[in-house]
Amino acid sequence: MVKVRFNCADVPTIRLKEKNKVKEFIQQLFNLEGKELEHLQYVFCSDDYLLQMNKSFLQHDYFTDIITFDLSIKGKGTNGEIYISVDRVRDNAINHFSTFSEELLRVIFHGALHLCGYKDKKKSEITIMREKEDYYLRVFGEK
């Protein structure tokens, strides 16, 4: 059964190299974090699309690279939707001297880590989140 799906909202299809390997790795990430994954849907979109979601659902009036929704039912595996702005990922790659592919994977893993319970509001949480992202990029073979 496919547990991870990639879709596009208002952007052309994303060329994610080794898409099936990424899907399998996300399932492995959940296993390594001691979490059961039931279903996870990634939706790639534009800045404008994600801004509207940010305003509607979170009452935030600013651009973001990712919004993660935990739709899990207590006592069941993790079920979620992750929306990723391709525009933000592209800009972040430039700003962090990274490739689009690496930055996209970082954000994909970032969303999964949120669903595993990691936060990124406080400085200490951000540090742990970055360490986890870097770790999974290395394990995946991107870094």
Buried (B, 14 or more C-beta within 10 A) or exposed (E): EEBBEBEBBEBEEBEBEBEEEBBEBBBBBBEEBEBEBBBBBBBBBBBEBBBEBBEEEEEEEEBBBBBBBEEBEEEEBBBBBBBBBBBBBBBBBEEEEBEBBBBBBBBBBBBBBBBBEBEBEEEEEEEBBEEBBBBBBEBBEBB
